Amino acid sequence: STSILNDTEEKMESTSILNDTEEKMESSSILNDNAASASEISIESFDNPSLEWRSMNDPVMGGESTGTTQIEDGVGNFDGEVVDVPFLQSPGFIQMVGSGSYPDVSACTSLRLNLMTTEDYRGYRISFGTVHLPEMQYSRGYHADFVAPVGEFENVIIPFRDFSAKWDPGTGDQVVTCEEDSQYCPDESTLRNMETLKIWGEGVAGAVHLRVKSISAVGCSSGGVAPSFVVISDEGSDPVLGGRESSMSSIARKNSSDSLWELGGLGFVGFAALLALAVSNHVRSRRNLYYEVEGSASVNEVV
């Protein structure tokens, strides 16, 4: 009788351990699913598009390139041809332009595009935002190159640090990179609301046949900590009044754990000073020198 009782207790204990293990595995699975969800933010999925897409081509600037944008069977089709602008004797551009409501991706590190091209073309670019440098006249946004896979859909990853506001509107090439000068890196205000996103065929003559399934931001932190390269513009210069002076200040972002350790050592006085600095920077960020609404020129990696 004692033996039977011991066997029963052992079986019950084994069952309890098994149940605990299954609960922990299920809990771990839920955490992993939540983490995966938090690390990616969808911007556009062409099987259920949330943005309005159109084409804009260089004839608005005197060129002769042609392009079209259509959505069919869950795919955004960007087709056309980039040819020389006659008076410039160099290739122009065509664009696939998305307008509408954009999510906050300020806690993310990269863009991910699921796409392919039906034939090799080396003039693909992507831009977002309406940031405007005074010396660039009509050109706006942060600009980057990408290479599209040929013949098969893949995920193309473009880190935000690869974008720059300082680019040549004649060729599409970056003049000063984000790495070379952080004032040209994407700023937090733009990442919070891109306003517009454009895929380009630019600066290289040839046929464009791009197929896009989705666009998302990846490497996103659930804690909302912005990437370390993000800069905040500092206003107070006279271009807002018609002058030519400009200034920008950059603020290095630190992760939340670093900040908490530092606050512990600063004490009340240090915390008060840090809080005052944060409030000041927030006010300045809302007065971003480089923002202007896009003008009358508008008409339109695999893992």
ZIKAGI-V110926 format. One record per residue. N is the residue number from 1. RES is the residue in three letters. SS is DSSP state (H for helix, E for strand, - for the rest). D_CENTER is the distance of its C-alpha to the mean C-alpha in whole Angstrom. Layout:
n = (N/N)
res = (RES/RES)
ss = (SS/SS)
d_center = (D_CENTER/D_CENTER)
//
This chain:
n = (1/2/3/4/5/6/7/8/9/10/11/12/13/14/15/16/17/18/19/20/21/22/23/24/25/26/27/28/29/30/31/32/33/34/35/36/37/38/39/40/41/42/43/44/45/46/47/48/49/50/51/52/53/54/55/56/57/58/59/60/61/62/63/64/65/66/67/68/69/70/71/72/73/74/75/76/77/78/79/80/81/82/83/84/85/86/87/88/89/90/91/92/93/94/95/96/97/98/99/100/101/102/103/104/105/106/107/108/109/110/111/112/113/114/115/116/117/118/119/120/121/122/123/124/125/126/127/128/129/130/131/132/133/134/135/136/137/138/139/140/141/142/143/144/145/146/147/148/149/150/151/152/153/154/155/156/157/158/159/160/161/162/163/164/165/166/167/168/169/170/171/172/173/174/175/176/177/178/179/180/181/182/183/184/185/186/187/188/189/190/191/192/193/194/195/196/197/198/199/200/201/202/203/204/205/206/207/208/209/210/211/212/213/214/215/216/217/218/219/220/221/222/223/224/225/226/227/228/229/230/231/232/233/234/235/236/237/238/239/240/241/242/243/244/245/246/247/248/249/250/251/252/253/254/255/256/257/258/259/260/261/262/263/264/265/266/267/268/269/270/271/272/273/274/275/276/277/278/279/280/281/282/283/284/285/286/287/288/289/290/291/292/293/294/295/296/297/298/299/300/301/302/303)
res = (SER/THR/SER/ILE/LEU/ASN/ASP/THR/GLU/GLU/LYS/MET/GLU/SER/THR/SER/ILE/LEU/ASN/ASP/THR/GLU/GLU/LYS/MET/GLU/SER/SER/SER/ILE/LEU/ASN/ASP/ASN/ALA/ALA/SER/ALA/SER/GLU/ILE/SER/ILE/GLU/SER/PHE/ASP/ASN/PRO/SER/LEU/GLU/TRP/ARG/SER/MET/ASN/ASP/PRO/VAL/MET/GLY/GLY/GLU/SER/THR/GLY/THR/THR/GLN/ILE/GLU/ASP/GLY/VAL/GLY/ASN/PHE/ASP/GLY/GLU/VAL/VAL/ASP/VAL/PRO/PHE/LEU/GLN/SER/PRO/GLY/PHE/ILE/GLN/MET/VAL/GLY/SER/GLY/SER/TYR/PRO/ASP/VAL/SER/ALA/CYS/THR/SER/LEU/ARG/LEU/ASN/LEU/MET/THR/THR/GLU/ASP/TYR/ARG/GLY/TYR/ARG/ILE/SER/PHE/GLY/THR/VAL/HIS/LEU/PRO/GLU/MET/GLN/TYR/SER/ARG/GLY/TYR/HIS/ALA/ASP/PHE/VAL/ALA/PRO/VAL/GLY/GLU/PHE/GLU/ASN/VAL/ILE/ILE/PRO/PHE/ARG/ASP/PHE/SER/ALA/LYS/TRP/ASP/PRO/GLY/THR/GLY/ASP/GLN/VAL/VAL/THR/CYS/GLU/GLU/ASP/SER/GLN/TYR/CYS/PRO/ASP/GLU/SER/THR/LEU/ARG/ASN/MET/GLU/THR/LEU/LYS/ILE/TRP/GLY/GLU/GLY/VAL/ALA/GLY/ALA/VAL/HIS/LEU/ARG/VAL/LYS/SER/ILE/SER/ALA/VAL/GLY/CYS/SER/SER/GLY/GLY/VAL/ALA/PRO/SER/PHE/VAL/VAL/ILE/SER/ASP/GLU/GLY/SER/ASP/PRO/VAL/LEU/GLY/GLY/ARG/GLU/SER/SER/MET/SER/SER/ILE/ALA/ARG/LYS/ASN/SER/SER/ASP/SER/LEU/TRP/GLU/LEU/GLY/GLY/LEU/GLY/PHE/VAL/GLY/PHE/ALA/ALA/LEU/LEU/ALA/LEU/ALA/VAL/SER/ASN/HIS/VAL/ARG/SER/ARG/ARG/ASN/LEU/TYR/TYR/GLU/VAL/GLU/GLY/SER/ALA/SER/VAL/ASN/GLU/VAL/VAL)
ss = (-/H/H/H/H/H/H/H/H/H/H/H/H/H/H/H/H/H/H/H/H/H/H/H/H/H/H/H/H/H/H/H/H/H/H/H/H/H/-/E/E/E/E/E/E/-/-/-/-/-/-/E/E/E/E/E/E/H/H/H/H/-/-/-/-/E/E/E/E/E/E/E/-/-/E/E/E/E/E/E/E/E/-/E/E/-/-/-/-/E/E/-/E/E/E/E/E/E/E/-/-/-/-/-/-/-/-/-/-/E/E/E/E/E/E/E/E/-/-/-/-/-/-/E/E/E/E/E/-/-/E/-/-/H/H/H/-/-/-/-/-/E/E/E/E/-/-/-/-/E/-/-/-/E/E/E/E/E/E/H/H/H/-/E/-/E/E/-/-/-/-/-/-/E/E/E/-/-/-/-/-/H/H/H/-/-/E/H/H/H/H/H/-/-/-/E/E/E/E/E/E/E/-/-/-/E/E/E/E/E/E/E/E/E/E/E/E/E/-/-/-/-/-/-/-/-/-/-/-/-/E/-/-/-/-/-/-/H/H/H/H/-/-/-/-/-/-/-/-/-/-/-/-/-/-/H/H/H/H/H/H/H/H/H/H/H/H/H/H/H/H/H/H/H/H/H/H/H/H/H/H/H/H/H/H/-/-/-/-/-/E/-/-/-/-/-/-/-/-/-/-/-/-)
d_center = (70/68/67/65/64/62/61/60/58/56/55/54/52/50/49/48/46/44/43/42/40/39/37/35/34/33/31/30/28/27/25/24/22/21/19/18/17/15/13/11/10/11/9/12/15/17/20/20/18/17/15/18/18/20/21/21/23/25/28/27/27/30/29/30/27/27/24/24/21/23/22/25/25/22/20/18/21/20/23/25/26/25/29/30/30/34/34/32/33/29/27/25/22/21/18/16/15/13/15/15/14/10/10/10/7/8/10/7/7/6/5/8/10/14/16/19/21/25/26/24/23/21/19/16/13/10/9/8/9/13/14/17/19/23/24/22/23/22/18/15/12/10/11/11/13/13/17/17/20/23/25/23/20/18/14/12/10/8/8/6/10/10/9/12/13/17/17/20/20/23/22/18/18/17/20/19/16/14/16/19/19/16/17/14/11/9/11/11/12/9/7/10/10/8/11/11/9/12/13/15/19/20/22/24/27/27/26/23/23/19/19/16/16/13/9/8/6/8/10/11/14/16/18/15/15/12/11/14/13/12/14/16/18/22/24/27/28/30/27/27/31/31/31/30/29/25/24/21/21/19/19/19/17/20/19/22/24/25/25/28/30/30/31/34/35/35/37/37/37/34/32/33/32/29/28/30/27/24/26/26/22/21/24/22/19/20/21/19/20/18/17/19/19/19/22/25/23/21/24/20/14/17/17)
//
